[in-house]
Amino acid sequence: MIVKVPHLPAPGETVLGGEFVVAQGGKGANQAVAAARAGGNVTFVSCVGNDLFGEKSLEVLANEKIDISSVKIVDGYASGVALINVADSGENSISVAPGANSLLLPEDIEKITDTIINADIILLQLEIPLESVKTAISIANRHKVPVILNPAPGQMLDTELLKSIDYLTPNENEAALIAELKDPEEDYTFLSNALQEKGSKAIVLTLGEQGAFFSDNGQLEHIPGHRVNAVDTTAAGDTFNGYLAVALAQGECLKNAVSLANKAASLSVTMLGAQPSIPHINSIITT
């Protein structure tokens, strides 16, 4: 649920807003839609409440040709909801009520083992329980399926988990949190080195309008951002991750995958809303 406001409210401040929009969102769902619009064959694993929000979410995902047969529907819990303020600058602040997201349990992940081991790549984020994330990664590792973890919302991650992830895709704040640094470092090489000291393998830092920076087997490169008129940054990171996953699954090198993901994310901020803003691959190729 999105409200356009002149500026993000400070603590205790009420800001009179303008446009109100209800749009499909959720990090996992956004990433699934991005991957589908990037040309991927996507299976989405999640949990929703037996309510109107959950019903609508599944309808929209099915319309994107996403396999939703592994989505768990539960009674007595609301589907996850995000309340989003979007400033005129394009910046946003988001409050999330996880609801049914919290009920995607390790045993649910075990039930879809065949789906994981037959995948070309697995993309995960942290709006589901961490133990469920670890279960999915463990299954993927045993069967040599590459794993991307977008560590958002940010939280501390232990070394053993970091070692089991093929591609870590934090933003600067998330990276600083994982690396146990007080503040994000503007020196991207320092930040990526700090993550690697914690056990990370390939690292892709998403940097907003500055683009992205990646570090992999000694190769370090900054991919600059694209100049666009930013309207709403919601789902830009999710767009990036979905496109990155598909490009890597299709055999692209990390540099080319990051470049494509960067362009897709840049286009996404030119529209209001999460899933409505995610571009299709054809619009990127012709841009």
C-alpha positions in Angstrom: 0.0 0.0 0.0 1.8 3.1 -1.3 1.3 6.8 -0.5 3.1 9.5 -2.4 4.4 12.2 0.0 6.5 15.4 -0.4 9.1 14.0 1.9 9.5 11.0 4.2 8.0 11.7 7.6 10.3 12.2 10.6 9.5 10.5 13.9 6.2 12.0 15.2 5.6 13.9 12.0 2.4 13.6 9.9 2.9 14.3 6.2 -0.1 15.0 4.1 0.3 12.9 1.0 -1.2 12.7 -2.4 -1.6 9.6 -4.7 -2.5 6.3 -3.1 -1.8 3.0 -4.9 -2.3 -0.6 -4.0 0.1 -2.8 -5.9 1.4 -6.3 -5.7 4.8 -6.6 -3.8 6.8 -8.6 -1.4 10.5 -9.2 -1.9 10.2 -12.8 -3.0 7.2 -12.2 -5.2 8.9 -9.2 -6.8 12.0 -11.2 -7.5 9.9 -14.0 -9.0 8.1 -11.6 -11.3 11.4 -9.9 -12.3 12.9 -13.3 -13.2 9.8 -14.3 -15.2 9.9 -10.9 -17.1 13.6 -11.5 -17.7 12.7 -14.7 -19.6 13.1 -17.2 -16.8 11.0 -20.3 -16.1 10.1 -19.5 -12.5 8.8 -21.6 -9.6 7.8 -19.5 -6.6 7.9 -21.0 -3.1 6.1 -19.0 -0.4 3.3 -18.8 2.1 0.2 -16.6 2.0 -2.9 -16.2 4.2 -6.3 -17.6 3.1 -7.5 -14.0 2.4 -8.2 -11.6 -0.4 -4.6 -10.3 -0.4 -3.2 -13.9 -0.8 -5.8 -14.8 -3.4 -5.0 -11.7 -5.5 -1.2 -12.3 -5.2 -1.5 -15.8 -6.5 -3.8 -14.7 -9.3 -1.2 -12.1 -10.4 1.7 -14.5 -10.2 -0.1 -17.1 -12.2 -0.8 -14.5 -14.9 3.0 -14.0 -15.1 3.3 -17.7 -16.0 5.0 -18.4 -12.6 4.5 -21.9 -11.1 2.7 -21.3 -7.8 2.0 -25.0 -7.0 4.6 -24.8 -4.2 2.9 -21.8 -2.4 1.5 -22.8 1.0 -1.9 -21.3 1.9 -2.7 -21.0 5.7 -5.8 -20.2 7.6 -5.8 -17.8 10.6 -2.9 -15.6 9.4 -3.0 -12.5 7.2 -0.8 -12.4 4.0 2.3 -10.3 4.3 1.6 -6.6 3.8 4.0 -3.6 3.2 3.1 0.0 4.0 5.2 2.3 1.8 5.8 6.1 1.8 7.4 7.3 -1.5 8.9 10.8 -1.4 9.0 13.2 -4.4 12.7 12.4 -4.6 11.9 8.7 -5.3 13.2 7.6 -1.9 11.0 5.4 0.2 10.4 4.1 3.7 8.8 0.7 4.2 7.1 -1.1 7.1 6.4 -4.8 6.7 3.9 -7.0 8.6 5.2 -10.5 7.6 2.0 -12.4 8.5 2.0 -15.7 6.7 5.6 -15.3 5.5 6.7 -16.4 8.9 5.0 -19.8 8.4 7.1 -21.0 5.5 8.9 -23.6 7.6 12.0 -25.9 7.0 9.7 -28.9 6.6 7.9 -27.0 3.8 11.2 -26.5 2.0 12.1 -30.2 2.4 8.8 -31.1 0.6 10.0 -29.3 -2.5 13.5 -30.8 -2.6 12.9 -32.0 -6.2 12.1 -28.5 -7.3 15.3 -27.2 -5.8 17.6 -29.9 -7.2 16.2 -29.5 -10.7 16.7 -25.8 -10.8 19.4 -23.9 -12.7 19.7 -21.4 -9.8 18.0 -20.6 -6.5 17.3 -17.0 -5.5 16.5 -16.3 -1.8 15.9 -13.3 0.5 15.2 -12.8 4.2 11.5 -12.1 4.4 11.0 -15.8 5.3 12.4 -17.5 8.4 16.2 -17.8 8.3 16.0 -21.6 9.2 14.0 -22.1 6.0 16.6 -20.2 4.0 19.3 -22.3 5.4 17.4 -25.5 4.6 17.0 -24.4 0.9 20.7 -23.6 0.7 21.7 -26.9 2.3 19.6 -28.8 -0.3 21.0 -26.7 -3.1 24.6 -27.2 -1.9 24.3 -31.0 -1.7 23.2 -31.0 -5.4 25.5 -28.3 -6.6 22.8 -25.9 -7.5 24.1 -22.2 -7.5 22.5 -20.0 -4.8 21.9 -16.2 -4.8 21.1 -14.7 -1.4 19.7 -11.2 -1.3 20.3 -10.5 2.4 17.3 -8.2 2.9 15.9 -7.2 5.2 19.4 -6.8 6.6 20.5 -9.0 9.5 23.7 -10.6 10.8 24.7 -13.8 9.0 27.2 -16.4 10.3 30.3 -17.4 8.5 29.1 -20.9 7.7 26.0 -19.6 6.0 28.1 -17.1 4.0 30.4 -19.8 2.8 27.5 -21.8 1.4 26.2 -18.9 -0.8 27.5 -18.6 -4.4 26.4 -14.9 -4.9 25.7 -12.5 -2.1 23.8 -9.3 -3.2 23.5 -6.8 -0.4 23.1 -3.0 -0.6 25.7 -0.9 1.2 23.8 -0.9 4.5 23.2 -4.6 4.5 26.8 -5.2 3.6 28.1 -3.1 6.5 25.8 -4.9 8.9 27.0 -8.4 7.8 30.6 -7.2 7.8 30.1 -5.7 11.3 31.1 -2.2 10.2 29.6 0.8 12.0 28.8 2.6 8.7 28.7 1.7 5.0 32.0 2.3 3.3 32.3 4.4 0.2 35.3 2.3 -0.7 33.5 -0.7 -2.4 36.7 -2.7 -2.5 37.1 -2.4 1.2 33.5 -3.3 1.8 33.7 -6.4 -0.5 36.9 -7.5 1.2 35.3 -7.2 4.6 32.5 -9.5 3.4 35.0 -12.0 2.0 36.8 -12.1 5.3 33.5 -13.2 6.8 33.3 -16.1 4.3 31.5 -14.7 1.3 32.3 -15.9 -2.2 31.1 -13.7 -5.1 29.7 -10.4 -4.0 27.5 -8.0 -5.9 26.9 -4.7 -4.1 23.8 -2.8 -5.3 24.4 0.9 -5.0 21.2 2.7 -6.1 21.8 5.4 -8.6 25.6 4.6 -8.4 24.9 1.2 -10.1 26.6 -1.9 -8.8 30.0 -3.3 -7.8 31.0 -6.9 -8.0 33.9 -8.9 -6.7 34.6 -12.5 -7.9 37.8 -14.5 -7.9 39.9 -11.4 -7.8 37.9 -9.5 -10.5 36.5 -6.3 -9.1 34.5 -3.9 -11.2 32.1 -1.0 -10.7 29.2 -0.9 -13.2 27.9 2.7 -13.2 24.2 3.4 -12.9 22.0 4.8 -15.7 20.7 8.4 -15.6 16.9 8.2 -15.2 14.1 10.3 -13.7 13.5 8.4 -10.5 9.8 8.2 -9.4 9.8 5.3 -7.0 12.8 3.1 -5.9 10.5 0.3 -4.5 11.5 -3.1 -6.0 14.6 -1.8 -7.8 16.7 -4.2 -5.8 14.3 -7.0 -6.4 14.3 -6.3 -10.1 18.1 -6.4 -10.1 18.1 -9.8 -8.3 15.5 -11.4 -10.6 17.4 -10.3 -13.7 20.7 -11.3 -12.3 19.5 -14.8 -11.5 18.1 -15.4 -15.0 21.2 -14.1 -16.7 23.5 -16.3 -14.6 21.2 -19.3 -15.1 21.5 -18.7 -18.9 25.3 -18.9 -18.7 26.2 -15.2 -18.8 29.4 -14.1 -17.0 28.9 -12.2 -13.8 29.9 -8.8 -15.5 27.3 -9.2 -18.2 24.7 -10.4 -15.7 25.3 -7.4 -13.4 25.2 -5.0 -16.4 21.8 -6.3 -17.5 20.4 -6.4 -14.0 21.6 -2.8 -13.5 19.8 -1.6 -16.5 16.6 -3.4 -15.5 16.7 -1.9 -12.0 17.3 1.6 -13.5 14.2 1.3 -15.6 12.1 0.1 -12.7 12.5 3.3 -10.7 10.8 5.3 -13.5 7.4 3.9 -12.5 5.3 3.9 -9.3 4.8 0.6 -7.5 6.6 -2.6 -7.0 5.6 -5.3 -9.5 4.0 -2.8 -11.9 7.4 -1.1 -12.3 9.4 -4.2 -13.2 10.3 -4.1 -16.9 10.0 -6.9 -19.4 13.2 -8.1 -21.2 12.0 -6.8 -24.6 11.8 -3.3 -23.3 15.4 -3.5 -22.0 16.8 -4.9 -25.2 15.1 -2.1 -27.3 16.1 0.7 -24.8 
